[in-house]
């Protein structure tokens, strides 16, 4: 597994009964997690939650705040800083398990010894991976269809003190943008993607993972430079296991570039014991 275990400002305190209890710096949140089907630990620990997200039978849900929280606060991961806040969709604007991938991509960039590494982040969300890659010297093109998420990513870039000239922020459909970059001959040394299970683009385009993912991966592979460093696919959709991601990378990238594939479960340690499964990642790197 890819285990993210070097956080100081974040902690999974306990899990169970379809929930997880987390510390986000000084704030303790309680959120649903359908994979935690075992019993919870000490009930007194769970009562420490300062905000609880309740799912609705009609879909979605809402937060119950047990004390007044800041509108947003800062989470630090080594030399990176990010704004987090509870959103109406249960999330906080950051997926801490992805730090394992941030570290891996930074290693690829730094050990390459290249003066400039061009990175394309598709479905870039609030920019955790983008900021991490740029902090190691890469120039990052950050693409997301949601204008609000791109603005959040800009704020995270500024918060971490990464120079503005290392970034290009694009509000657009990921596939359409990638196709246009290929036509322009604008290629990248590293590409990562974190596609949703379902979504809509800025012009109402419908995205369904099972129908679109392979075509996206194949298209993105044609946006790689002649001597690429890495390719990363993140998957959170039930049914898309690590082997699925590995197979797609094997078909789309390895025949052209060779290299090594490593696809595993992405996990976080739990203070009370065990690990929390958080999805899967498929990594490719040049030998």
ChimeraX commands (.cxc) that place a marker at each C-alpha (Angstrom):
marker #1 position 0.00,0.00,0.00 radius 0.5
marker #1 position 0.93,3.65,-0.38 radius 0.5
marker #1 position 0.81,4.84,3.24 radius 0.5
marker #1 position 0.85,8.52,4.14 radius 0.5
marker #1 position 2.32,8.59,7.65 radius 0.5
marker #1 position 4.33,11.81,8.03 radius 0.5
marker #1 position 1.59,14.35,8.78 radius 0.5
marker #1 position 1.88,16.48,11.92 radius 0.5
marker #1 position -1.19,18.72,11.41 radius 0.5
marker #1 position -3.53,15.88,10.43 radius 0.5
marker #1 position -4.53,12.64,12.15 radius 0.5
marker #1 position -7.14,9.91,11.79 radius 0.5
marker #1 position -8.02,9.39,15.46 radius 0.5
marker #1 position -10.47,6.50,15.12 radius 0.5
marker #1 position -12.79,4.83,12.60 radius 0.5
marker #1 position -15.87,2.61,12.70 radius 0.5
marker #1 position -19.62,2.30,12.18 radius 0.5
marker #1 position -19.32,3.98,8.80 radius 0.5
marker #1 position -17.51,7.07,10.11 radius 0.5
marker #1 position -14.05,8.52,10.69 radius 0.5
marker #1 position -12.86,10.88,13.40 radius 0.5
marker #1 position -10.10,13.24,12.25 radius 0.5
marker #1 position -7.94,16.02,13.65 radius 0.5
marker #1 position -7.32,18.85,11.22 radius 0.5
marker #1 position -4.65,20.77,13.13 radius 0.5
marker #1 position -6.68,21.91,16.20 radius 0.5
marker #1 position -10.15,21.05,14.85 radius 0.5
marker #1 position -11.75,17.61,15.25 radius 0.5
marker #1 position -14.23,16.56,12.55 radius 0.5
marker #1 position -16.50,13.53,12.29 radius 0.5
marker #1 position -17.39,12.45,8.78 radius 0.5
marker #1 position -19.04,9.47,7.04 radius 0.5
marker #1 position -16.85,6.77,5.51 radius 0.5
marker #1 position -18.77,3.72,4.23 radius 0.5
marker #1 position -15.73,1.42,4.26 radius 0.5
marker #1 position -15.29,1.55,8.05 radius 0.5
marker #1 position -17.69,-1.30,8.80 radius 0.5
marker #1 position -16.10,-2.33,12.12 radius 0.5
marker #1 position -17.11,-1.00,15.59 radius 0.5
marker #1 position -15.91,2.37,16.83 radius 0.5
marker #1 position -13.53,2.67,19.74 radius 0.5
marker #1 position -13.96,4.68,22.94 radius 0.5
marker #1 position -17.28,6.62,22.76 radius 0.5
marker #1 position -15.77,9.45,24.82 radius 0.5
marker #1 position -13.19,10.06,22.10 radius 0.5
marker #1 position -15.92,10.46,19.49 radius 0.5
marker #1 position -17.66,13.05,21.64 radius 0.5
marker #1 position -14.68,15.34,21.06 radius 0.5
marker #1 position -15.92,16.08,17.54 radius 0.5
marker #1 position -16.48,19.80,17.04 radius 0.5
marker #1 position -18.37,19.36,13.78 radius 0.5
marker #1 position -20.29,16.32,12.50 radius 0.5
marker #1 position -21.40,15.74,8.92 radius 0.5
marker #1 position -24.81,14.07,8.65 radius 0.5
marker #1 position -25.87,12.42,5.39 radius 0.5
marker #1 position -29.39,13.00,4.13 radius 0.5
marker #1 position -31.65,10.20,2.91 radius 0.5
marker #1 position -32.34,12.40,-0.12 radius 0.5
marker #1 position -28.64,12.71,-0.97 radius 0.5
marker #1 position -26.02,15.16,0.18 radius 0.5
marker #1 position -26.07,16.24,3.80 radius 0.5
marker #1 position -25.12,18.99,6.18 radius 0.5
marker #1 position -22.74,19.88,9.00 radius 0.5
marker #1 position -23.73,20.09,12.65 radius 0.5
marker #1 position -21.34,22.55,14.30 radius 0.5
marker #1 position -20.90,21.99,18.02 radius 0.5
marker #1 position -18.77,25.10,18.38 radius 0.5
marker #1 position -18.04,28.06,16.18 radius 0.5
marker #1 position -15.20,27.18,13.83 radius 0.5
marker #1 position -13.00,29.53,11.81 radius 0.5
marker #1 position -14.22,30.13,8.27 radius 0.5
marker #1 position -10.98,28.47,7.16 radius 0.5
marker #1 position -7.65,27.59,8.73 radius 0.5
marker #1 position -4.17,26.53,7.63 radius 0.5
marker #1 position -2.82,22.98,7.52 radius 0.5
marker #1 position 0.93,22.46,7.08 radius 0.5
marker #1 position 2.65,19.48,5.46 radius 0.5
marker #1 position 6.43,19.89,5.69 radius 0.5
marker #1 position 7.13,23.00,3.58 radius 0.5
marker #1 position 3.60,23.20,2.13 radius 0.5
marker #1 position 0.58,25.08,3.48 radius 0.5
marker #1 position -3.09,24.71,2.57 radius 0.5
marker #1 position -6.37,26.33,3.52 radius 0.5
marker #1 position -9.04,23.90,4.74 radius 0.5
marker #1 position -12.68,24.36,5.72 radius 0.5
marker #1 position -15.77,22.15,5.97 radius 0.5
marker #1 position -17.72,22.33,2.70 radius 0.5
marker #1 position -21.32,21.42,1.93 radius 0.5
marker #1 position -20.12,18.27,0.15 radius 0.5
marker #1 position -18.52,16.75,3.28 radius 0.5
marker #1 position -14.99,17.52,2.12 radius 0.5
marker #1 position -12.51,20.04,3.53 radius 0.5
marker #1 position -10.63,21.01,0.37 radius 0.5
marker #1 position -7.76,18.60,0.96 radius 0.5
marker #1 position -7.24,14.83,0.75 radius 0.5
marker #1 position -4.41,14.11,3.22 radius 0.5
marker #1 position -3.75,10.61,1.87 radius 0.5
marker #1 position -2.51,12.21,-1.34 radius 0.5
marker #1 position 0.63,13.42,0.44 radius 0.5
marker #1 position 2.21,10.05,-0.39 radius 0.5
marker #1 position 1.82,10.92,-4.05 radius 0.5
marker #1 position 3.05,14.48,-3.54 radius 0.5
marker #1 position 6.26,13.11,-2.04 radius 0.5
marker #1 position 6.69,10.64,-4.89 radius 0.5
marker #1 position 6.20,13.27,-7.61 radius 0.5
marker #1 position 8.56,15.68,-5.89 radius 0.5
marker #1 position 11.19,12.96,-5.80 radius 0.5
marker #1 position 10.82,12.38,-9.56 radius 0.5
marker #1 position 11.14,16.10,-10.27 radius 0.5
marker #1 position 14.07,16.77,-7.98 radius 0.5
marker #1 position 16.18,13.78,-8.98 radius 0.5
marker #1 position 15.71,14.51,-12.70 radius 0.5
marker #1 position 18.20,17.37,-12.48 radius 0.5
marker #1 position 16.34,19.22,-15.23 radius 0.5
marker #1 position 16.18,23.01,-15.30 radius 0.5
marker #1 position 12.47,22.90,-16.10 radius 0.5
marker #1 position 9.94,20.14,-15.63 radius 0.5
marker #1 position 6.48,20.71,-17.09 radius 0.5
marker #1 position 3.61,19.13,-15.15 radius 0.5
marker #1 position -0.07,18.87,-16.11 radius 0.5
marker #1 position -2.58,18.38,-13.28 radius 0.5
marker #1 position -6.01,17.37,-14.59 radius 0.5
marker #1 position -9.01,17.70,-12.24 radius 0.5
marker #1 position -6.59,19.65,-10.06 radius 0.5
marker #1 position -9.16,20.55,-7.34 radius 0.5
marker #1 position -7.66,22.93,-4.73 radius 0.5
marker #1 position -4.11,22.37,-5.86 radius 0.5
marker #1 position -2.44,20.14,-3.27 radius 0.5
marker #1 position -0.45,18.23,-5.90 radius 0.5
marker #1 position 0.10,21.35,-8.00 radius 0.5
marker #1 position 1.64,23.27,-5.12 radius 0.5
marker #1 position 3.79,20.27,-4.16 radius 0.5
marker #1 position 5.21,19.87,-7.68 radius 0.5
marker #1 position 5.79,23.60,-8.10 radius 0.5
marker #1 position 7.56,23.77,-4.75 radius 0.5
marker #1 position 10.11,21.33,-6.19 radius 0.5
marker #1 position 10.71,23.62,-9.16 radius 0.5
marker #1 position 8.23,22.35,-11.75 radius 0.5
marker #1 position 6.06,24.58,-13.91 radius 0.5
marker #1 position 2.49,23.37,-13.35 radius 0.5
marker #1 position -0.57,23.73,-15.56 radius 0.5
marker #1 position -3.51,23.27,-13.20 radius 0.5
marker #1 position -6.83,22.37,-14.87 radius 0.5
marker #1 position -10.25,22.13,-13.24 radius 0.5
marker #1 position -13.75,22.80,-14.54 radius 0.5
marker #1 position -14.84,24.46,-11.28 radius 0.5
marker #1 position -13.87,28.12,-11.08 radius 0.5
marker #1 position -14.18,28.12,-7.28 radius 0.5
marker #1 position -11.72,25.25,-6.92 radius 0.5
marker #1 position -9.20,26.98,-9.17 radius 0.5
marker #1 position -9.48,30.12,-7.04 radius 0.5
marker #1 position -8.85,28.02,-3.93 radius 0.5
marker #1 position -5.78,26.52,-5.63 radius 0.5
marker #1 position -4.49,30.03,-6.36 radius 0.5
marker #1 position -4.86,30.89,-2.68 radius 0.5
marker #1 position -2.94,27.75,-1.70 radius 0.5
marker #1 position -0.19,28.66,-4.15 radius 0.5
marker #1 position 0.16,32.07,-2.54 radius 0.5
marker #1 position -0.05,30.66,0.99 radius 0.5
marker #1 position 2.87,28.29,0.37 radius 0.5
marker #1 position 4.90,31.08,-1.20 radius 0.5
marker #1 position 5.39,29.40,-4.57 radius 0.5
marker #1 position 6.34,31.93,-7.29 radius 0.5
marker #1 position 3.40,32.83,-9.51 radius 0.5
marker #1 position 5.43,32.24,-12.67 radius 0.5
marker #1 position 5.53,28.50,-11.93 radius 0.5
marker #1 position 1.78,28.21,-12.49 radius 0.5
marker #1 position -0.83,28.36,-15.19 radius 0.5
marker #1 position -4.43,28.03,-13.98 radius 0.5
marker #1 position -7.08,26.85,-16.45 radius 0.5
marker #1 position -10.86,26.62,-15.91 radius 0.5
marker #1 position -11.91,24.09,-18.53 radius 0.5
marker #1 position -12.93,20.52,-19.28 radius 0.5
marker #1 position -9.87,18.31,-18.75 radius 0.5
marker #1 position -10.22,16.23,-21.92 radius 0.5
marker #1 position -10.87,19.18,-24.23 radius 0.5
marker #1 position -7.92,21.08,-22.82 radius 0.5
marker #1 position -5.59,18.09,-23.21 radius 0.5
marker #1 position -6.68,17.54,-26.82 radius 0.5
marker #1 position -5.96,21.18,-27.61 radius 0.5
marker #1 position -2.53,21.00,-25.97 radius 0.5
marker #1 position -1.65,18.00,-28.16 radius 0.5
marker #1 position -2.67,19.89,-31.31 radius 0.5
marker #1 position -0.48,22.80,-30.22 radius 0.5
marker #1 position 2.47,20.53,-29.50 radius 0.5
marker #1 position 2.46,21.59,-25.85 radius 0.5
marker #1 position 3.81,18.50,-24.06 radius 0.5
marker #1 position 4.52,17.61,-20.43 radius 0.5
marker #1 position 7.15,15.71,-18.48 radius 0.5
marker #1 position 4.69,14.66,-15.78 radius 0.5
marker #1 position 0.92,14.20,-15.88 radius 0.5
marker #1 position -1.44,13.43,-13.02 radius 0.5
marker #1 position -5.20,13.10,-12.89 radius 0.5
marker #1 position -7.83,12.66,-10.20 radius 0.5
marker #1 position -11.06,12.18,-12.18 radius 0.5
marker #1 position -14.43,12.08,-10.39 radius 0.5
marker #1 position -16.94,9.27,-10.67 radius 0.5
marker #1 position -19.46,11.67,-12.17 radius 0.5
marker #1 position -19.48,15.33,-12.98 radius 0.5
marker #1 position -20.24,18.12,-15.40 radius 0.5
marker #1 position -17.89,20.42,-17.26 radius 0.5
marker #1 position -18.22,24.22,-17.40 radius 0.5
marker #1 position -20.46,23.96,-20.48 radius 0.5
marker #1 position -22.62,21.16,-19.10 radius 0.5
marker #1 position -20.52,18.27,-20.42 radius 0.5
marker #1 position -21.44,15.02,-18.63 radius 0.5
marker #1 position -18.56,12.94,-17.24 radius 0.5
marker #1 position -19.04,9.28,-16.24 radius 0.5
marker #1 position -15.84,7.55,-15.20 radius 0.5
marker #1 position -16.59,4.11,-16.62 radius 0.5
marker #1 position -17.29,5.61,-20.05 radius 0.5
marker #1 position -14.53,8.20,-20.19 radius 0.5
marker #1 position -11.47,7.16,-18.20 radius 0.5
marker #1 position -9.66,4.99,-20.73 radius 0.5
marker #1 position -10.05,7.57,-23.48 radius 0.5
marker #1 position -8.77,10.27,-21.14 radius 0.5
marker #1 position -5.71,8.22,-20.15 radius 0.5
marker #1 position -4.94,7.36,-23.77 radius 0.5
marker #1 position -5.32,10.99,-24.81 radius 0.5
marker #1 position -3.21,12.27,-21.91 radius 0.5
marker #1 position -0.46,9.79,-22.76 radius 0.5
marker #1 position -0.09,11.59,-26.11 radius 0.5
marker #1 position 0.57,14.82,-24.20 radius 0.5
marker #1 position 3.72,13.37,-22.64 radius 0.5
marker #1 position 7.08,14.70,-23.78 radius 0.5
marker #1 position 9.66,12.49,-25.52 radius 0.5
marker #1 position 11.41,11.86,-22.19 radius 0.5
marker #1 position 8.69,11.95,-19.50 radius 0.5
marker #1 position 9.26,11.46,-15.79 radius 0.5
marker #1 position 5.94,10.25,-14.40 radius 0.5
marker #1 position 2.24,9.58,-14.93 radius 0.5
marker #1 position -0.22,9.23,-12.06 radius 0.5
marker #1 position -3.89,8.20,-11.93 radius 0.5
marker #1 position -5.88,8.49,-8.71 radius 0.5
marker #1 position -9.06,6.47,-8.31 radius 0.5
marker #1 position -11.72,6.80,-5.63 radius 0.5
marker #1 position -14.59,5.12,-7.49 radius 0.5
marker #1 position -15.83,1.80,-6.10 radius 0.5
marker #1 position -15.02,-0.99,-8.53 radius 0.5
marker #1 position -11.97,0.69,-10.05 radius 0.5
marker #1 position -9.21,-1.15,-8.23 radius 0.5
marker #1 position -5.46,-0.67,-8.46 radius 0.5
marker #1 position -5.19,-3.37,-11.13 radius 0.5
marker #1 position -7.58,-1.42,-13.38 radius 0.5
marker #1 position -5.33,1.63,-13.17 radius 0.5
marker #1 position -2.26,-0.55,-13.76 radius 0.5
marker #1 position -3.82,-2.14,-16.85 radius 0.5
marker #1 position -4.63,1.23,-18.41 radius 0.5
marker #1 position -1.12,2.56,-17.81 radius 0.5
marker #1 position 0.29,-0.67,-19.22 radius 0.5
marker #1 position -1.71,-0.31,-22.41 radius 0.5
marker #1 position -1.33,3.43,-22.97 radius 0.5
marker #1 position 2.15,4.34,-21.75 radius 0.5
marker #1 position 4.48,1.35,-21.38 radius 0.5
marker #1 position 4.49,0.34,-25.09 radius 0.5
marker #1 position 5.87,3.78,-26.00 radius 0.5
marker #1 position 8.11,4.61,-23.06 radius 0.5
marker #1 position 8.84,1.40,-21.15 radius 0.5
marker #1 position 9.26,2.24,-17.49 radius 0.5
marker #1 position 7.81,0.85,-14.27 radius 0.5
marker #1 position 4.22,0.64,-13.00 radius 0.5
marker #1 position 3.32,0.58,-9.32 radius 0.5
marker #1 position -0.41,0.52,-8.50 radius 0.5
marker #1 position -1.56,0.09,-4.91 radius 0.5
marker #1 position -4.16,1.00,-2.34 radius 0.5
marker #1 position -3.81,4.46,-0.82 radius 0.5
marker #1 position -4.13,4.47,2.99 radius 0.5
marker #1 position -3.81,6.57,6.14 radius 0.5
marker #1 position -2.71,5.24,9.55 radius 0.5
marker #1 position -5.33,5.28,12.32 radius 0.5
marker #1 position -4.13,6.25,15.79 radius 0.5
marker #1 position -6.43,3.72,17.49 radius 0.5
marker #1 position -5.08,0.96,15.24 radius 0.5
marker #1 position -5.11,-0.24,11.67 radius 0.5
marker #1 position -5.28,1.80,8.50 radius 0.5
marker #1 position -8.01,3.70,6.68 radius 0.5
marker #1 position -8.41,2.72,2.99 radius 0.5
marker #1 position -8.76,5.87,0.90 radius 0.5
marker #1 position -8.71,4.79,-2.74 radius 0.5
marker #1 position -6.08,3.65,-5.21 radius 0.5
marker #1 position -3.24,5.16,-7.19 radius 0.5
marker #1 position -1.53,3.94,-10.32 radius 0.5
marker #1 position 1.99,5.32,-10.78 radius 0.5
marker #1 position 4.27,5.12,-13.78 radius 0.5
marker #1 position 7.86,6.32,-13.81 radius 0.5
marker #1 position 10.63,6.20,-16.37 radius 0.5
marker #1 position 13.44,3.78,-15.57 radius 0.5
marker link #1:1,2 radius 0.2
marker link #1:2,3 radius 0.2
marker link #1:3,4 radius 0.2
marker link #1:4,5 radius 0.2
marker link #1:5,6 radius 0.2
marker link #1:6,7 radius 0.2
marker link #1:7,8 radius 0.2
marker link #1:8,9 radius 0.2
marker link #1:9,10 radius 0.2
marker link #1:10,11 radius 0.2
marker link #1:11,12 radius 0.2
marker link #1:12,13 radius 0.2
marker link #1:13,14 radius 0.2
marker link #1:14,15 radius 0.2
marker link #1:15,16 radius 0.2
marker link #1:16,17 radius 0.2
marker link #1:17,18 radius 0.2
marker link #1:18,19 radius 0.2
marker link #1:19,20 radius 0.2
marker link #1:20,21 radius 0.2
marker link #1:21,22 radius 0.2
marker link #1:22,23 radius 0.2
marker link #1:23,24 radius 0.2
marker link #1:24,25 radius 0.2
marker link #1:25,26 radius 0.2
marker link #1:26,27 radius 0.2
marker link #1:27,28 radius 0.2
marker link #1:28,29 radius 0.2
marker link #1:29,30 radius 0.2
marker link #1:30,31 radius 0.2
marker link #1:31,32 radius 0.2
marker link #1:32,33 radius 0.2
marker link #1:33,34 radius 0.2
marker link #1:34,35 radius 0.2
marker link #1:35,36 radius 0.2
marker link #1:36,37 radius 0.2
marker link #1:37,38 radius 0.2
marker link #1:38,39 radius 0.2
marker link #1:39,40 radius 0.2
marker link #1:40,41 radius 0.2
marker link #1:41,42 radius 0.2
marker link #1:42,43 radius 0.2
marker link #1:43,44 radius 0.2
marker link #1:44,45 radius 0.2
marker link #1:45,46 radius 0.2
marker link #1:46,47 radius 0.2
marker link #1:47,48 radius 0.2
marker link #1:48,49 radius 0.2
marker link #1:49,50 radius 0.2
marker link #1:50,51 radius 0.2
marker link #1:51,52 radius 0.2
marker link #1:52,53 radius 0.2
marker link #1:53,54 radius 0.2
marker link #1:54,55 radius 0.2
marker link #1:55,56 radius 0.2
marker link #1:56,57 radius 0.2
marker link #1:57,58 radius 0.2
marker link #1:58,59 radius 0.2
marker link #1:59,60 radius 0.2
marker link #1:60,61 radius 0.2
marker link #1:61,62 radius 0.2
marker link #1:62,63 radius 0.2
marker link #1:63,64 radius 0.2
marker link #1:64,65 radius 0.2
marker link #1:65,66 radius 0.2
marker link #1:66,67 radius 0.2
marker link #1:67,68 radius 0.2
marker link #1:68,69 radius 0.2
marker link #1:69,70 radius 0.2
marker link #1:70,71 radius 0.2
marker link #1:71,72 radius 0.2
marker link #1:72,73 radius 0.2
marker link #1:73,74 radius 0.2
marker link #1:74,75 radius 0.2
marker link #1:75,76 radius 0.2
marker link #1:76,77 radius 0.2
marker link #1:77,78 radius 0.2
marker link #1:78,79 radius 0.2
marker link #1:79,80 radius 0.2
marker link #1:80,81 radius 0.2
marker link #1:81,82 radius 0.2
marker link #1:82,83 radius 0.2
marker link #1:83,84 radius 0.2
marker link #1:84,85 radius 0.2
marker link #1:85,86 radius 0.2
marker link #1:86,87 radius 0.2
marker link #1:87,88 radius 0.2
marker link #1:88,89 radius 0.2
marker link #1:89,90 radius 0.2
marker link #1:90,91 radius 0.2
marker link #1:91,92 radius 0.2
marker link #1:92,93 radius 0.2
marker link #1:93,94 radius 0.2
marker link #1:94,95 radius 0.2
marker link #1:95,96 radius 0.2
marker link #1:96,97 radius 0.2
marker link #1:97,98 radius 0.2
marker link #1:98,99 radius 0.2
marker link #1:99,100 radius 0.2
marker link #1:100,101 radius 0.2
marker link #1:101,102 radius 0.2
marker link #1:102,103 radius 0.2
marker link #1:103,104 radius 0.2
marker link #1:104,105 radius 0.2
marker link #1:105,106 radius 0.2
marker link #1:106,107 radius 0.2
marker link #1:107,108 radius 0.2
marker link #1:108,109 radius 0.2
marker link #1:109,110 radius 0.2
marker link #1:110,111 radius 0.2
marker link #1:111,112 radius 0.2
marker link #1:112,113 radius 0.2
marker link #1:113,114 radius 0.2
marker link #1:114,115 radius 0.2
marker link #1:115,116 radius 0.2
marker link #1:116,117 radius 0.2
marker link #1:117,118 radius 0.2
marker link #1:118,119 radius 0.2
marker link #1:119,120 radius 0.2
marker link #1:120,121 radius 0.2
marker link #1:121,122 radius 0.2
marker link #1:122,123 radius 0.2
marker link #1:123,124 radius 0.2
marker link #1:124,125 radius 0.2
marker link #1:125,126 radius 0.2
marker link #1:126,127 radius 0.2
marker link #1:127,128 radius 0.2
marker link #1:128,129 radius 0.2
marker link #1:129,130 radius 0.2
marker link #1:130,131 radius 0.2
marker link #1:131,132 radius 0.2
marker link #1:132,133 radius 0.2
marker link #1:133,134 radius 0.2
marker link #1:134,135 radius 0.2
marker link #1:135,136 radius 0.2
marker link #1:136,137 radius 0.2
marker link #1:137,138 radius 0.2
marker link #1:138,139 radius 0.2
marker link #1:139,140 radius 0.2
marker link #1:140,141 radius 0.2
marker link #1:141,142 radius 0.2
marker link #1:142,143 radius 0.2
marker link #1:143,144 radius 0.2
marker link #1:144,145 radius 0.2
marker link #1:145,146 radius 0.2
marker link #1:146,147 radius 0.2
marker link #1:147,148 radius 0.2
marker link #1:148,149 radius 0.2
marker link #1:149,150 radius 0.2
marker link #1:150,151 radius 0.2
marker link #1:151,152 radius 0.2
marker link #1:152,153 radius 0.2
marker link #1:153,154 radius 0.2
marker link #1:154,155 radius 0.2
marker link #1:155,156 radius 0.2
marker link #1:156,157 radius 0.2
marker link #1:157,158 radius 0.2
marker link #1:158,159 radius 0.2
marker link #1:159,160 radius 0.2
marker link #1:160,161 radius 0.2
marker link #1:161,162 radius 0.2
marker link #1:162,163 radius 0.2
marker link #1:163,164 radius 0.2
marker link #1:164,165 radius 0.2
marker link #1:165,166 radius 0.2
marker link #1:166,167 radius 0.2
marker link #1:167,168 radius 0.2
marker link #1:168,169 radius 0.2
marker link #1:169,170 radius 0.2
marker link #1:170,171 radius 0.2
marker link #1:171,172 radius 0.2
marker link #1:172,173 radius 0.2
marker link #1:173,174 radius 0.2
marker link #1:174,175 radius 0.2
marker link #1:175,176 radius 0.2
marker link #1:176,177 radius 0.2
marker link #1:177,178 radius 0.2
marker link #1:178,179 radius 0.2
marker link #1:179,180 radius 0.2
marker link #1:180,181 radius 0.2
marker link #1:181,182 radius 0.2
marker link #1:182,183 radius 0.2
marker link #1:183,184 radius 0.2
marker link #1:184,185 radius 0.2
marker link #1:185,186 radius 0.2
marker link #1:186,187 radius 0.2
marker link #1:187,188 radius 0.2
marker link #1:188,189 radius 0.2
marker link #1:189,190 radius 0.2
marker link #1:190,191 radius 0.2
marker link #1:191,192 radius 0.2
marker link #1:192,193 radius 0.2
marker link #1:193,194 radius 0.2
marker link #1:194,195 radius 0.2
marker link #1:195,196 radius 0.2
marker link #1:196,197 radius 0.2
marker link #1:197,198 radius 0.2
marker link #1:198,199 radius 0.2
marker link #1:199,200 radius 0.2
marker link #1:200,201 radius 0.2
marker link #1:201,202 radius 0.2
marker link #1:202,203 radius 0.2
marker link #1:203,204 radius 0.2
marker link #1:204,205 radius 0.2
marker link #1:205,206 radius 0.2
marker link #1:206,207 radius 0.2
marker link #1:207,208 radius 0.2
marker link #1:208,209 radius 0.2
marker link #1:209,210 radius 0.2
marker link #1:210,211 radius 0.2
marker link #1:211,212 radius 0.2
marker link #1:212,213 radius 0.2
marker link #1:213,214 radius 0.2
marker link #1:214,215 radius 0.2
marker link #1:215,216 radius 0.2
marker link #1:216,217 radius 0.2
marker link #1:217,218 radius 0.2
marker link #1:218,219 radius 0.2
marker link #1:219,220 radius 0.2
marker link #1:220,221 radius 0.2
marker link #1:221,222 radius 0.2
marker link #1:222,223 radius 0.2
marker link #1:223,224 radius 0.2
marker link #1:224,225 radius 0.2
marker link #1:225,226 radius 0.2
marker link #1:226,227 radius 0.2
marker link #1:227,228 radius 0.2
marker link #1:228,229 radius 0.2
marker link #1:229,230 radius 0.2
marker link #1:230,231 radius 0.2
marker link #1:231,232 radius 0.2
marker link #1:232,233 radius 0.2
marker link #1:233,234 radius 0.2
marker link #1:234,235 radius 0.2
marker link #1:235,236 radius 0.2
marker link #1:236,237 radius 0.2
marker link #1:237,238 radius 0.2
marker link #1:238,239 radius 0.2
marker link #1:239,240 radius 0.2
marker link #1:240,241 radius 0.2
marker link #1:241,242 radius 0.2
marker link #1:242,243 radius 0.2
marker link #1:243,244 radius 0.2
marker link #1:244,245 radius 0.2
marker link #1:245,246 radius 0.2
marker link #1:246,247 radius 0.2
marker link #1:247,248 radius 0.2
marker link #1:248,249 radius 0.2
marker link #1:249,250 radius 0.2
marker link #1:250,251 radius 0.2
marker link #1:251,252 radius 0.2
marker link #1:252,253 radius 0.2
marker link #1:253,254 radius 0.2
marker link #1:254,255 radius 0.2
marker link #1:255,256 radius 0.2
marker link #1:256,257 radius 0.2
marker link #1:257,258 radius 0.2
marker link #1:258,259 radius 0.2
marker link #1:259,260 radius 0.2
marker link #1:260,261 radius 0.2
marker link #1:261,262 radius 0.2
marker link #1:262,263 radius 0.2
marker link #1:263,264 radius 0.2
marker link #1:264,265 radius 0.2
marker link #1:265,266 radius 0.2
marker link #1:266,267 radius 0.2
marker link #1:267,268 radius 0.2
marker link #1:268,269 radius 0.2
marker link #1:269,270 radius 0.2
marker link #1:270,271 radius 0.2
marker link #1:271,272 radius 0.2
marker link #1:272,273 radius 0.2
marker link #1:273,274 radius 0.2
marker link #1:274,275 radius 0.2
marker link #1:275,276 radius 0.2
marker link #1:276,277 radius 0.2
marker link #1:277,278 radius 0.2
marker link #1:278,279 radius 0.2
marker link #1:279,280 radius 0.2
marker link #1:280,281 radius 0.2
marker link #1:281,282 radius 0.2
marker link #1:282,283 radius 0.2
marker link #1:283,284 radius 0.2
marker link #1:284,285 radius 0.2
marker link #1:285,286 radius 0.2
marker link #1:286,287 radius 0.2
view
